[in-house]
Amino acid sequence: MLLSDFDFHLPEELIAQEPLEDRSASRMLVVDRRSGKFEDRTFRDFPSYLNSGDCLVLNNSRVFPSRLYGQRQKGSGGQVEVFLTKPISDDHLTWTALVWPGKKMRTGERVIVSDELTLDILSRGDFGERTVRLNPSGDLFEILDRAGHVPLPPYIRRADAPSDRERYQTVFARERGSVAAPTAGLHFTPEILDACRARGAAVAYVTLHVGLGTFQPLRTEIIEEVKLHSESFVVPPETVAAMNLATDSAKRIVAVGTTSVRAIESAELARSATGAGLIRSTAGAGSLRSAAGAVQRDETDLFISPGFTFKRTGAMLTNFHLPKSSLLVLVASLAGRELILEAYRHAVKERYRFFSYGDCMLIM
């Protein structure tokens, strides 16, 4: 199967550049997999699609200011952008990162971010990746909160604003560690969550820290050759219990976002021999500190493509994704490639707003 099979035409003006004033005012395209029919609704209608006994699963990972701007200490002192993507040491000071301009930044160079933070380039990788060592003069994450920038995706063609610190974050974000928002969750408000519970649905949480595995462009045309970067996740026992209760009563697990799908399907694979090589346990290095302290997590590089057997996911709320992306391939794996591409053509025709700050799709 070819990556070009997951392409579609998107007018640039449909790419949302700003969030709506009201999170829950987004439009929602409802796609019925069985009938192949579409409904144009608003996200405020979402709770009405839940039934008593359903289990709504959301990703509570929290985005942190992972984009840094600094000056080269040597040479011209030109500006450098460093995008932290994943901690790889227990003290959270050594990271994988994307660096621009990558070709000019050599091993051993130092970048001055602020009076409180410098970083050293330790080694070079492919496609602009580097291993960097942070040198904070105090608590790292307090300094990042002051010196870092919200990591808006490149298709949002503006600098981050102070308001993005709140809007590029779900209202239920708790566990710090993502470098991109789990965007399907951005539509929820506390009132919408209460309405979901009032419908009799359980609300449960997983944590998958969004990294390169979620948003980096695929670099091969052959779907079967795709290899994703690993991301850390945890599905806590109380969420497993809630999902088991739903499936035991023949109710649905409704996953919010592709990251929730990857977390719950990876956890299911981890309990079986078929998950060997895709999921591995890790202690600490991939986990950022939170109010609950360090936690034991698993790592997954699961790539969901057509032919994948979903063990847990019964329905999914998702935003509209980039052409030829791993996220679009995942959505097509659940609903069928032809149906999803038809739904995307409908969304373009009806002028839905696309990508992170855009509208959403409910696949039933």
C-alpha positions as CSV (number, residue, x, y, z in Angstrom):
1,M,0.0,0.0,0.0
2,L,1.3,3.4,-0.9
3,L,1.3,6.6,1.1
4,S,0.0,8.5,-1.9
5,D,-3.2,6.5,-1.4
6,F,-3.9,8.7,1.6
7,D,-3.6,12.1,-0.2
8,F,-6.4,14.7,-0.6
9,H,-6.7,18.3,-1.8
10,L,-6.9,20.9,0.9
11,P,-7.2,24.6,0.2
12,E,-4.7,26.5,2.4
13,E,-7.3,28.9,3.7
14,L,-9.1,26.0,5.5
15,I,-6.1,25.4,7.8
16,A,-7.1,27.0,11.1
17,Q,-4.7,29.6,12.4
18,E,-6.5,30.6,15.6
19,P,-8.7,28.7,18.0
20,L,-12.4,29.6,18.3
21,E,-13.3,31.8,21.2
22,D,-15.5,28.9,22.6
23,R,-13.8,25.5,22.6
24,S,-17.1,23.7,22.2
25,A,-18.3,25.7,19.2
26,S,-16.4,23.6,16.7
27,R,-18.2,21.9,14.0
28,M,-18.3,18.1,14.1
29,L,-18.7,15.8,11.1
30,V,-20.3,12.5,12.2
31,V,-19.3,9.5,10.1
32,D,-21.4,6.3,10.3
33,R,-19.1,3.4,9.3
34,R,-22.0,1.0,8.8
35,S,-24.2,3.2,6.6
36,G,-21.5,5.4,5.1
37,K,-23.6,8.5,5.8
38,F,-22.4,11.9,7.1
39,E,-24.0,14.3,9.5
40,D,-22.9,18.0,9.9
41,R,-23.3,18.8,13.6
42,T,-21.5,20.9,16.2
43,F,-19.3,19.6,19.0
44,R,-21.9,20.6,21.6
45,D,-23.9,17.7,20.2
46,F,-21.2,15.2,21.1
47,P,-22.7,14.0,24.5
48,S,-25.9,13.0,22.7
49,Y,-24.0,10.3,20.8
50,L,-23.0,8.6,24.0
51,N,-25.0,5.9,25.7
52,S,-25.2,4.7,29.3
53,G,-22.3,2.3,29.9
54,D,-20.0,3.7,27.2
55,C,-16.4,4.6,28.3
56,L,-14.9,7.8,27.0
57,V,-11.1,7.7,27.0
58,L,-9.1,10.9,26.9
59,N,-5.3,11.6,26.8
60,N,-4.4,13.8,29.8
61,S,-0.8,14.5,28.7
62,R,0.2,18.1,29.1
63,V,2.1,20.2,26.6
64,F,5.2,22.0,27.9
65,P,7.0,25.0,26.3
66,S,9.5,22.8,24.4
67,R,10.5,25.3,21.6
68,L,13.6,27.3,22.5
69,Y,15.2,30.2,20.7
70,G,18.8,31.1,21.4
71,Q,22.1,32.4,20.0
72,R,25.2,30.4,19.0
73,Q,28.0,31.1,21.4
74,K,30.6,30.6,18.7
75,G,31.0,32.2,15.3
76,S,28.3,34.6,14.1
77,G,26.2,34.2,17.1
78,G,23.2,33.6,14.8
79,Q,19.8,32.6,16.0
80,V,19.2,28.9,16.7
81,E,15.8,27.1,17.2
82,V,15.9,24.0,19.4
83,F,12.7,21.9,19.6
84,L,13.0,19.4,22.5
85,T,11.2,16.2,21.6
86,K,12.0,13.6,24.3
87,P,14.0,13.3,27.5
88,I,16.6,10.4,27.4
89,S,18.2,10.7,30.8
90,D,16.8,10.2,34.3
91,D,17.6,13.7,35.3
92,H,15.7,15.1,32.3
93,L,18.7,17.2,31.2
94,T,19.6,15.1,28.1
95,W,17.1,15.2,25.3
96,T,16.6,14.4,21.7
97,A,15.8,17.5,19.8
98,L,15.3,19.1,16.4
99,V,17.7,21.9,15.7
100,W,17.6,24.6,13.0
101,P,19.8,25.5,11.2
102,G,20.9,21.8,11.7
103,K,23.7,21.7,9.2
104,K,25.5,24.6,10.8
105,M,25.3,23.3,14.4
106,R,28.2,21.0,15.1
107,T,28.8,18.7,18.0
108,G,30.3,20.5,20.9
109,E,28.6,23.8,20.2
110,R,26.8,25.7,22.9
111,V,23.5,27.7,22.5
112,I,22.6,30.5,24.9
113,V,18.9,30.5,25.5
114,S,18.7,32.9,28.4
115,D,20.7,34.0,31.5
116,E,19.2,30.9,33.2
117,L,19.7,28.3,30.4
118,T,22.3,27.1,27.9
119,L,22.5,23.8,26.0
120,D,25.3,21.8,24.4
121,I,25.1,19.8,21.2
122,L,26.3,16.3,22.1
123,S,25.7,14.4,18.9
124,R,24.1,14.5,15.5
125,G,21.3,12.4,14.0
126,D,19.3,12.2,10.8
127,F,16.8,14.8,9.6
128,G,18.0,17.6,11.9
129,E,17.8,15.5,15.1
130,R,20.4,16.1,17.7
131,T,21.2,15.0,21.2
132,V,21.5,18.0,23.5
133,R,22.4,18.6,27.1
134,L,20.5,21.3,29.0
135,N,22.4,23.4,31.6
136,P,19.8,25.2,33.7
137,S,20.7,27.5,36.6
138,G,17.7,26.4,38.6
139,D,14.6,24.1,38.3
140,L,14.5,23.1,34.6
141,F,10.8,23.2,34.1
142,E,10.3,26.5,35.9
143,I,13.0,27.9,33.5
144,L,11.3,26.4,30.5
145,D,8.0,27.9,31.5
146,R,9.8,31.3,31.4
147,A,12.1,30.9,28.4
148,G,10.3,28.3,26.3
149,H,7.6,28.8,23.6
150,V,4.4,26.9,22.9
151,P,5.3,24.3,20.2
152,L,2.7,25.3,17.6
153,P,2.9,23.1,14.5
154,P,4.5,24.6,11.4
155,Y,1.2,24.9,9.5
156,I,0.1,27.6,12.0
157,R,2.0,30.4,10.3
158,R,2.4,32.8,13.2
159,A,4.4,33.1,16.3
160,D,2.9,31.7,19.5
161,A,0.9,34.1,21.6
162,P,0.4,34.2,25.4
163,S,-3.1,32.9,24.8
164,D,-1.8,29.7,23.2
165,R,-0.4,28.6,26.6
166,E,-4.0,28.0,27.7
167,R,-5.7,27.2,24.3
168,Y,-3.1,24.7,23.0
169,Q,-3.8,22.6,26.0
170,T,-6.8,20.5,27.0
171,V,-8.8,21.4,30.1
172,F,-8.0,18.0,31.6
173,A,-4.2,18.1,30.9
174,R,-2.3,16.8,33.9
175,E,0.8,14.8,33.1
176,R,3.6,17.0,31.6
177,G,5.4,15.6,28.6
178,S,3.9,16.3,25.2
179,V,5.5,18.5,22.5
180,A,2.3,18.7,20.6
181,A,-1.3,18.8,21.8
182,P,-3.6,15.8,21.7
183,T,-5.9,18.0,19.6
184,A,-9.1,16.1,19.6
185,G,-9.3,16.9,23.3
186,L,-9.1,20.6,22.7
187,H,-12.9,20.8,22.1
188,F,-13.9,19.7,25.5
189,T,-15.0,22.0,28.3
190,P,-15.8,21.0,31.9
191,E,-19.5,21.4,31.0
192,I,-19.2,19.0,28.1
193,L,-17.5,16.5,30.2
194,D,-20.3,16.8,32.8
195,A,-22.8,16.3,30.0
196,C,-21.0,13.1,29.0
197,R,-21.2,11.8,32.5
198,A,-24.9,12.8,32.7
199,R,-25.5,10.5,29.7
200,G,-24.2,7.6,31.8
201,A,-20.8,7.4,30.2
202,A,-17.7,6.7,32.2
203,V,-14.8,9.2,31.7
204,A,-11.4,7.7,31.9
205,Y,-7.8,8.9,31.1
206,V,-4.7,7.5,29.5
207,T,-1.4,9.3,29.1
208,L,0.6,9.2,25.9
209,H,3.2,11.9,25.5
210,V,3.0,13.2,22.0
211,G,6.4,13.2,20.3
212,L,7.9,12.6,16.9
213,G,6.0,9.4,16.5
214,T,2.8,11.3,16.2
215,F,3.6,14.3,14.1
216,Q,6.8,13.8,12.1
217,P,6.2,13.4,8.3
218,L,6.5,9.9,7.0
219,R,9.6,9.4,4.9
220,T,8.8,6.3,2.9
221,E,6.2,5.8,0.2
222,I,5.6,2.2,1.1
223,I,3.1,1.9,4.1
224,E,4.5,-1.4,5.2
225,E,8.0,0.1,5.6
226,V,6.9,2.9,8.0
227,K,8.7,3.0,11.3
228,L,7.6,5.5,13.9
229,H,9.6,7.0,16.8
230,S,8.6,5.5,20.1
231,E,6.4,7.4,22.6
232,S,5.8,6.8,26.3
233,F,2.4,5.9,27.5
234,V,0.5,4.6,30.5
235,V,-3.0,3.1,30.8
236,P,-3.7,3.1,34.6
237,P,-5.6,0.3,36.3
238,E,-8.7,2.4,36.8
239,T,-8.9,3.1,33.1
240,V,-8.5,-0.6,32.3
241,A,-11.3,-1.4,34.8
242,A,-13.6,1.2,33.2
243,M,-12.9,-0.1,29.7
244,N,-13.5,-3.7,30.8
245,L,-16.8,-2.7,32.4
246,A,-17.9,-1.1,29.1
247,T,-16.9,-4.1,26.9
248,D,-18.4,-6.6,29.3
249,S,-21.7,-4.8,29.0
250,A,-21.5,-4.7,25.2
251,K,-21.0,-0.9,25.3
252,R,-18.4,1.1,23.4
253,I,-15.0,2.4,24.2
254,V,-15.0,5.9,22.6
255,A,-11.4,7.1,22.2
256,V,-10.7,10.8,22.0
257,G,-7.9,11.3,19.5
258,T,-5.4,9.1,17.7
259,T,-3.1,9.2,20.7
260,S,-5.7,7.6,23.0
261,V,-6.3,5.0,20.3
262,R,-2.6,4.2,20.2
263,A,-2.4,4.0,24.0
264,I,-5.3,1.6,24.5
265,E,-4.4,-0.6,21.5
266,S,-0.7,-0.7,22.5
267,A,-1.7,-1.7,26.1
268,E,-3.8,-4.5,24.7
269,L,-0.9,-5.7,22.5
270,A,1.4,-5.5,25.5
271,R,-0.8,-8.1,27.2
272,S,-0.3,-10.5,24.2
273,A,2.7,-12.0,22.4
274,T,1.8,-10.0,19.3
275,G,3.1,-6.9,20.9
276,A,6.6,-8.1,21.1
277,G,9.0,-5.5,19.6
278,L,6.4,-2.8,19.5
279,I,5.9,-2.1,23.2
280,R,8.6,-2.1,25.9
281,S,8.7,-1.1,29.5
282,T,10.7,1.9,30.6
283,A,11.4,3.5,34.0
284,G,11.7,7.2,34.4
285,A,13.7,8.4,31.4
286,G,10.8,9.0,29.2
287,S,8.6,10.5,31.9
288,L,8.6,14.0,33.1
289,R,7.8,15.0,36.6
290,S,4.2,15.6,37.5
291,A,2.2,16.2,40.6
292,A,2.1,12.4,41.1
293,G,5.9,12.1,40.7
294,A,7.8,9.8,38.4
295,V,5.7,6.9,37.1
296,Q,6.4,3.6,35.3
297,R,5.6,3.8,31.7
298,D,5.7,1.7,28.5
299,E,7.0,2.8,25.2
300,T,5.3,2.1,21.9
301,D,6.2,2.6,18.2
302,L,2.9,1.0,17.1
303,F,1.9,2.2,13.6
304,I,-1.7,1.4,12.9
305,S,-2.4,0.9,9.2
306,P,-5.2,-0.8,7.2
307,G,-5.5,-4.5,8.2
308,F,-4.9,-3.7,11.9
309,T,-7.4,-5.4,14.2
310,F,-8.8,-3.0,16.8
311,K,-9.2,-4.8,20.1
312,R,-10.6,-1.9,22.1
313,T,-11.6,1.1,20.1
314,G,-15.3,1.2,19.2
315,A,-15.7,4.8,18.2
316,M,-13.3,7.7,17.9
317,L,-13.4,11.5,18.0
318,T,-10.6,13.0,16.0
319,N,-9.5,16.2,14.3
320,F,-8.9,16.5,10.6
321,H,-5.3,15.4,9.8
322,L,-2.6,16.2,7.2
323,P,-2.5,14.4,3.9
324,K,-0.2,11.4,3.8
325,S,0.3,11.4,7.6
326,S,0.4,8.5,10.0
327,L,-2.7,10.0,11.7
328,L,-4.8,9.9,8.6
329,V,-3.6,6.3,7.9
330,L,-4.8,5.4,11.4
331,V,-8.2,7.0,11.0
332,A,-8.6,5.2,7.6
333,S,-7.7,1.9,9.3
334,L,-10.7,2.3,11.6
335,A,-13.3,3.6,9.1
336,G,-12.0,2.5,5.7
337,R,-9.8,4.5,3.3
338,E,-12.5,5.2,0.8
339,L,-15.0,6.4,3.4
340,I,-12.5,8.6,5.1
341,L,-11.3,10.2,1.9
342,E,-15.0,10.8,0.9
343,A,-15.6,12.4,4.4
344,Y,-12.5,14.6,3.9
345,R,-13.8,15.7,0.5
346,H,-17.2,16.5,2.1
347,A,-15.4,18.5,4.9
348,V,-13.5,20.5,2.3
349,K,-16.7,21.2,0.3
350,E,-18.5,22.3,3.5
351,R,-15.6,24.5,4.6
352,Y,-14.7,22.8,7.8
353,R,-11.6,24.1,9.6
354,F,-8.6,21.7,9.5
355,F,-5.8,20.5,11.8
356,S,-4.9,21.4,15.4
357,Y,-7.2,24.4,16.0
358,G,-9.8,23.2,13.5
359,D,-13.0,21.2,13.7
360,C,-13.5,17.5,14.4
361,M,-14.9,14.2,13.2
362,L,-16.8,11.6,15.2
363,I,-16.5,8.1,13.7
364,M,-19.3,5.8,14.9
